[in-house]
Amino acid sequence: MLDDLINERLKKRSELQEAGKDPYPALVPRTTTIADALGHFFSWSLFRKSVSIAGRVMGKRAQGGVMFLDVQDASGKLQVVTNKKEFAEFALFKNTVDIGDFISATGTLFKTKKGERSIKARSLTMAAKSLRPLPASWYGFHDEEERLRKRYLDILFNPEVKDMVEKKARFWNAVRSFLIERGFLEVETPVLETLPGGADARPFVTHHNALDIDVYLRISMGELWQKKLMVAGFEKTFEIGRQFRNEGMDAEHLQDYTQMEFYWAYADYEKGMRLVEDLFKYTARAAFGTLTFTIGEFAVDLGKPWERYDYRETVKKYTGIDILSTTLDEMRAKLNELKVPYDTKGFNATRAIDNLWKYCRKHIAGPGFLVGVPVDVSPLAKKDVNNPGLTQRFQVIIAGSELGNGYSELNDPVDQEERFNQQMKLREAGDEEAQRKDEDFVEALQYGMPPTCGFGMSERVFSFLMNKTARECQIFPLMRPKE
């Protein structure tokens, strides 16, 4: 059936070519968008101004010597009316134009007898002949894999998806504008690294043929590179880009996604928290026009005072475990009791503490900041001067999840080297997510880095505010190839 329809359209393509018409011209007449034409409808129709619009045919009706086409561009939809008396090539286009084709129409604006604002076309131009018919029932299409695989159709037929794409653009533009307005410099750091650093994550590995070495796709947004820029004398930098983690997929996690990180010299985590709270509010208003959201089972108001959640006390509250005095066996037993899944490979106290916290955070609506995070799970954060077992680290907590991570950066090269050595011991014991020792970064710190606050957040923030999965909020998510 589909092959027959495609063959029929191929014949129409040939008919256009035989009539001397290019089915795919490089340029067609277009003097205005549909939205602009409708916005000036009264004056342009009154003075019979000639306009040319272009877009996709979404509806076609022919009655004798008259043809009605519903044409849609990115700004809106307009009816095109043409007839055989005023358009010499009426018969050709009546026979060859299908729903799904892109066309250009030139004529004057008018209202039909039914009062519909339209354009009376004296000429039509084929802009791109479609060979596959558009699906007739996309609104009822519930196969998520097929919708995401053919996202271009999902966007075409589903205004909510188109709106999501536009909101996402506003979201990241707002983040960028907020930081630039406050004196931050946008930078670009390497995507390919000889040593993946700046996060606890499993990297993707590839081979660099020219250098004949294995390299890694970055797992952070240039964290160690941006800190080297602090060493170099820059005081405010940020980067927005793609980063990659070769880990599991779920509603909150992807392997290829957009991340933002900023670094701010002469600021600590307290200043960082104040800036981040303002950043979230500014971005939410710019992208969504509101500070109140429904996210899963939580009602979240970003405009209310943000709370503080102590790591140790929160874990103790929900699990009864004191992370500063417990044992690995006790934590393993509690995780099993709570039915919390965890990876047994390379399992250690650091992973146990992290899994306990992830169980607890699901009970917190936010907005607020997690503070008092242990050194064991914060290898790049400065220690708390009042409690050396904790760090000056903060995480944004909203709707039961972590939506950002920051800290007073560790700038003591001796302390940093010791923590890298500890991380390497964890790797040697089987923890593939533990960080590698970066000798070059330690050397850079030895030249001196000023007190610095760093913070990072990913597109997970956007997906939460949309109340959708991370995968749904990517325009073209990675899909397994069809077999």
C-alpha positions in Angstrom: 0.0 0.0 0.0 2.7 2.5 1.0 4.8 1.5 -2.1 1.8 2.3 -4.3 1.4 5.7 -2.7 5.1 6.5 -3.1 5.0 5.4 -6.8 2.0 7.6 -7.4 3.9 10.6 -6.0 7.0 9.7 -8.0 4.8 9.9 -11.1 3.7 13.4 -10.0 7.3 14.4 -9.6 8.0 13.3 -13.1 4.9 15.2 -14.4 6.3 18.4 -12.9 9.7 17.8 -14.5 8.1 17.1 -17.9 6.3 20.4 -17.5 9.6 22.2 -16.9 9.1 22.6 -13.2 11.9 21.7 -10.7 10.3 19.7 -7.9 13.2 20.8 -5.6 14.3 24.4 -6.5 17.0 26.1 -4.4 14.8 29.2 -3.9 11.1 30.0 -4.1 9.2 33.3 -3.8 8.7 34.3 -0.1 8.2 37.9 1.0 6.6 37.3 4.4 5.8 34.8 7.1 2.2 33.6 7.5 2.0 35.2 11.0 3.2 38.6 9.6 0.7 38.3 6.7 -2.1 37.7 9.2 -0.9 40.5 11.5 -1.1 43.0 8.6 -4.2 41.4 7.0 -6.5 44.5 7.2 -4.1 47.0 5.6 -2.5 44.6 3.1 -5.9 43.3 1.9 -7.3 46.8 1.7 -4.5 48.0 -0.6 -4.4 44.6 -2.4 -0.7 44.3 -1.7 1.0 41.3 -3.4 2.6 38.9 -1.0 4.4 35.5 -1.3 4.1 32.9 1.5 5.7 29.5 1.7 5.1 26.4 3.8 3.9 22.8 3.9 0.5 21.8 2.6 -1.5 20.3 5.5 -4.9 20.2 3.8 -6.2 20.1 0.2 -9.8 20.4 -1.2 -10.7 20.8 -4.8 -14.1 21.7 -6.1 -14.3 21.9 -9.9 -12.2 24.9 -11.0 -11.3 26.0 -7.5 -8.6 24.5 -5.1 -8.2 25.2 -1.4 -4.9 24.5 0.3 -4.1 24.8 4.0 -0.5 26.0 4.1 1.6 26.0 7.4 4.9 27.5 8.1 6.8 27.8 11.4 4.7 30.9 12.4 1.2 29.8 11.6 -1.4 28.5 9.0 -3.2 30.3 6.1 -5.6 29.1 3.5 -4.5 29.4 -0.1 -7.3 29.7 -2.7 -6.6 29.4 -6.5 -8.8 28.9 -9.5 -8.4 28.0 -13.2 -9.5 31.4 -14.4 -6.7 33.3 -12.7 -4.0 30.7 -12.6 -2.9 29.4 -16.0 -1.1 26.3 -14.5 -4.1 25.4 -12.3 -4.6 21.9 -13.8 -0.9 21.0 -13.4 -0.8 21.9 -9.7 -4.2 20.5 -9.0 -3.0 17.1 -10.2 0.5 17.2 -8.6 0.2 18.9 -5.3 -0.3 16.6 -2.3 -0.6 17.0 1.4 2.9 17.2 2.8 4.4 19.1 -0.2 6.1 22.4 0.4 4.9 25.2 -1.9 5.1 28.9 -2.4 2.0 31.0 -3.2 1.9 34.5 -4.5 -1.2 36.7 -4.5 -3.4 39.1 -2.5 -5.1 38.7 0.9 -8.9 38.5 1.2 -11.7 37.0 3.1 -13.8 34.1 1.8 -17.6 34.2 1.9 -17.3 32.2 5.1 -15.1 34.9 6.6 -11.9 32.9 6.5 -8.7 35.0 6.0 -7.0 33.6 2.9 -4.6 34.4 0.1 -6.0 34.4 -3.5 -3.0 33.0 -5.4 -2.3 33.9 -8.9 0.7 31.6 -9.0 2.0 28.5 -7.1 5.6 27.1 -7.0 6.5 23.7 -5.9 9.2 24.1 -3.2 9.7 20.4 -2.3 7.7 17.4 -3.5 7.0 14.9 -0.7 7.2 11.3 -1.7 5.9 9.7 1.5 2.4 10.6 2.7 2.1 12.2 6.1 0.5 9.8 8.7 -3.2 10.3 9.1 -3.5 9.5 12.8 -0.3 10.8 14.5 -2.2 12.3 17.3 -3.3 8.8 18.4 0.2 7.4 18.0 1.3 5.9 21.3 4.4 3.9 20.4 7.0 6.0 22.2 9.9 4.4 20.4 8.4 5.2 17.0 7.5 8.7 18.0 11.1 9.4 19.1 12.6 7.7 16.1 10.5 9.9 13.8 10.7 13.0 16.0 10.3 15.3 13.0 6.8 14.0 12.6 6.1 14.3 16.3 7.1 17.9 16.2 5.1 18.6 13.0 1.9 17.2 14.4 2.2 17.8 18.1 2.2 21.5 19.2 3.3 20.5 22.7 6.5 19.0 21.4 7.3 22.0 19.2 6.6 24.2 22.3 9.1 22.0 24.3 11.8 22.5 21.7 11.3 26.3 21.8 11.2 26.4 25.6 14.5 24.4 25.8 16.2 27.0 23.5 14.9 29.8 25.8 16.1 27.9 28.9 19.7 27.7 27.8 19.7 31.2 26.3 18.5 32.4 29.7 21.3 30.5 31.5 23.8 32.1 29.1 22.4 35.6 29.4 22.2 35.4 33.2 25.9 34.5 33.5 27.1 37.0 30.9 25.2 39.8 32.5 27.1 39.0 35.7 30.5 39.2 34.1 31.2 35.5 33.3 33.2 34.7 30.3 32.0 31.8 28.0 34.8 29.4 27.2 35.3 26.1 25.3 37.3 23.3 26.7 38.3 19.9 25.2 35.7 17.3 24.5 38.4 14.6 23.9 40.7 14.0 26.9 43.6 11.8 27.6 42.3 11.5 31.2 38.6 11.9 32.0 38.2 14.0 35.1 35.9 16.3 37.1 33.3 13.7 38.0 32.6 10.2 39.3 31.5 8.5 36.1 32.4 5.8 33.5 33.6 7.4 30.3 33.3 6.5 26.6 36.6 5.4 25.1 37.7 5.9 21.5 40.9 5.8 19.5 42.7 8.9 18.1 44.2 7.6 14.9 46.6 10.6 14.2 48.2 10.4 17.7 47.7 6.6 18.0 46.3 6.9 21.5 43.1 6.1 23.3 41.1 9.1 24.4 37.9 9.7 26.4 34.8 11.7 25.8 34.6 14.2 28.6 32.4 13.4 31.7 32.3 17.0 33.0 31.9 20.4 31.4 35.6 21.1 31.6 35.8 21.2 35.3 39.6 20.7 35.6 40.2 22.9 32.5 38.2 25.7 33.9 40.0 25.5 37.2 43.3 25.9 35.2 41.8 29.1 33.8 41.4 30.3 37.4 45.1 29.5 37.8 45.7 31.5 34.6 44.1 34.6 36.1 40.5 34.5 34.8 38.0 35.0 37.6 34.6 34.1 36.1 34.1 31.5 33.4 31.4 29.1 32.2 30.8 26.6 29.5 27.6 25.1 28.0 28.1 22.0 25.9 27.7 18.3 25.5 29.2 15.7 27.8 29.1 11.9 27.8 28.8 9.2 30.5 28.8 5.5 29.6 26.3 4.5 32.2 22.7 3.4 32.6 19.6 5.0 31.1 16.5 5.9 33.1 14.0 8.8 33.4 16.7 11.1 34.8 19.9 9.9 33.1 21.2 9.9 29.6 24.7 9.2 28.1 24.8 12.2 25.8 23.4 15.5 27.2 23.9 19.2 27.7 25.6 20.5 30.8 26.6 23.9 32.1 29.4 24.6 34.6 30.6 27.9 36.0 33.7 28.8 38.1 33.9 32.0 40.2 37.1 33.1 41.8 37.0 34.7 45.3 33.7 33.1 46.0 32.8 30.2 48.3 29.8 27.8 48.3 27.7 30.3 50.3 28.0 32.9 47.6 27.5 30.1 45.0 24.2 29.1 46.6 22.9 32.6 46.4 23.9 33.0 42.8 22.4 29.6 41.8 19.1 30.3 43.5 18.9 33.5 41.4 19.9 31.6 38.3 17.1 29.1 38.7 14.5 31.7 39.2 15.7 33.9 36.3 15.8 30.9 34.0 12.4 29.5 35.0 10.8 32.9 34.4 12.5 33.3 31.0 11.7 29.8 29.7 8.3 29.1 31.4 6.9 32.4 32.6 6.3 31.0 36.1 8.1 29.9 39.3 5.5 27.3 40.3 5.6 23.8 38.8 4.1 20.3 39.2 6.9 17.8 39.0 5.7 14.2 39.5 3.9 14.1 42.8 5.5 17.3 44.1 4.2 20.9 43.9 7.3 23.1 43.7 7.5 26.8 44.2 10.9 28.2 43.2 9.9 31.6 44.6 9.6 30.6 48.2 12.7 30.6 50.5 15.1 27.8 49.7 15.7 25.4 52.5 19.0 23.7 53.7 19.2 19.9 54.1 22.0 18.5 56.1 23.4 15.4 54.5 24.1 13.4 57.7 20.9 14.4 59.5 18.8 13.7 56.4 20.2 10.2 55.9 19.8 9.5 59.7 16.2 10.8 59.6 15.1 8.5 56.8 17.3 5.4 57.4 18.5 5.6 61.0 22.1 5.3 59.8 24.8 7.8 61.0 27.1 7.9 58.0 30.0 9.3 60.2 30.0 6.3 62.6 28.5 3.4 60.6 30.2 0.4 59.0 30.0 -0.9 55.4 28.2 -4.0 56.6 25.5 -1.9 58.4 25.0 0.2 55.3 24.8 -2.8 53.1 22.2 -4.4 55.4 20.1 -1.2 55.4 20.2 -0.9 51.6 18.9 -4.5 51.4 16.3 -3.8 54.0 15.1 -0.7 52.0 15.2 -2.7 48.8 17.6 -0.1 47.2 19.3 -1.6 44.1 23.0 -1.1 43.9 26.0 -2.3 41.9 27.9 -4.9 43.9 31.0 -4.6 41.7 33.6 -2.4 43.5 31.0 -1.7 46.2 32.6 0.3 49.0 31.7 2.8 51.8 31.6 5.7 49.3 29.1 4.0 47.1 27.1 2.8 50.1 26.7 6.3 51.5 25.8 7.7 48.1 23.1 5.0 47.6 21.6 5.7 51.0 21.4 9.4 50.2 19.7 8.7 46.8 17.0 6.8 48.7 16.5 9.7 51.1 16.4 12.5 48.5 13.2 11.0 47.0 11.3 12.2 50.0 12.3 15.9 49.6 10.2 18.3 47.5 12.5 21.4 47.7 13.5 23.8 46.5 16.6 23.7 48.6 20.3 22.9 49.0 21.9 19.7 50.4 24.9 20.7 52.6 27.3 18.9 54.9 28.4 16.4 52.3 31.1 13.9 53.4 34.7 14.1 52.1 34.4 10.5 50.9 31.9 11.4 48.2 33.4 14.8 47.3 37.0 14.4 46.1 37.2 17.9 44.5 35.5 19.9 47.3 37.2 22.0 50.0 36.9 20.6 53.5 34.6 22.3 56.1 37.0 24.1 58.5 34.7 23.2 61.4 34.3 19.6 60.5 37.2 18.1 58.4 35.0 15.0 57.6 32.6 17.2 55.6 33.0 19.5 52.7 31.8 22.9 51.5 29.6 21.3 48.9 26.0 22.0 47.9 23.5 20.3 45.7 20.2 21.7 44.4 17.3 19.4 45.6 14.0 19.7 43.7 11.2 17.1 43.5 13.3 14.3 45.0 16.3 14.7 42.8 19.7 16.4 42.5 19.4 19.2 39.9 22.8 20.8 40.3 26.1 20.3 42.1 28.6 22.9 43.4 31.3 23.5 46.0 34.1 25.6 47.3 36.8 24.1 45.1 39.7 22.3 46.6 42.8 24.4 45.8 45.3 22.8 48.2 47.5 20.8 45.8 48.7 18.5 48.7 45.2 17.7 49.8 44.1 17.2 46.2 46.9 14.8 45.4 46.0 12.8 48.6 42.3 12.6 47.5 43.3 11.5 44.0 45.4 8.8 45.5 42.5 7.6 47.6 40.3 7.6 44.5 42.9 5.5 42.6 42.8 2.9 45.4 39.0 2.7 45.0 39.5 2.2 41.2 42.1 -0.5 41.8 39.5 -2.2 44.1 37.0 -2.3 41.3 35.1 1.0 41.5 35.0 2.1 37.9 33.3 5.4 38.7 36.1 6.6 41.1 38.2 9.4 39.7 41.6 9.0 38.1 44.7 10.9 39.3 45.4 13.9 37.1 49.0 14.8 37.6 48.8 17.8 35.2 45.9 19.3 37.3 47.9 18.8 40.6 50.8 20.6 39.0 48.6 23.5 37.9 47.3 23.8 41.5 50.9 24.0 42.7 51.2 27.3 40.9 48.3 28.6 42.9 44.6 28.8 42.3 42.5 31.5 44.1 39.5 30.5 46.3 36.9 29.5 43.8 33.3 28.3 43.7 32.2 26.0 41.0 28.7 24.8 40.0 27.2 22.5 37.3 23.8 21.6 36.1 22.5 19.6 33.2 19.4 19.5 31.0 17.8 17.3 33.7 16.8 20.7 35.2 14.8 21.5 32.1 13.2 18.0 31.9 12.1 18.3 35.6 10.5 21.7 35.0 8.8 20.2 31.9 7.6 17.3 34.1 8.9 14.9 31.5 11.6 12.3 31.2 15.1 13.4 30.1 14.8 11.3 27.0 11.5 12.9 26.0 13.0 16.3 26.4 15.9 15.7 23.9 14.9 16.7 20.4 16.6 13.6 18.9 17.5 11.1 21.6 19.8 8.2 20.9 17.9 5.2 19.6 18.9 1.6 19.1 19.1 1.0 15.3 16.3 -0.9 13.7 17.2 -4.5 13.1 
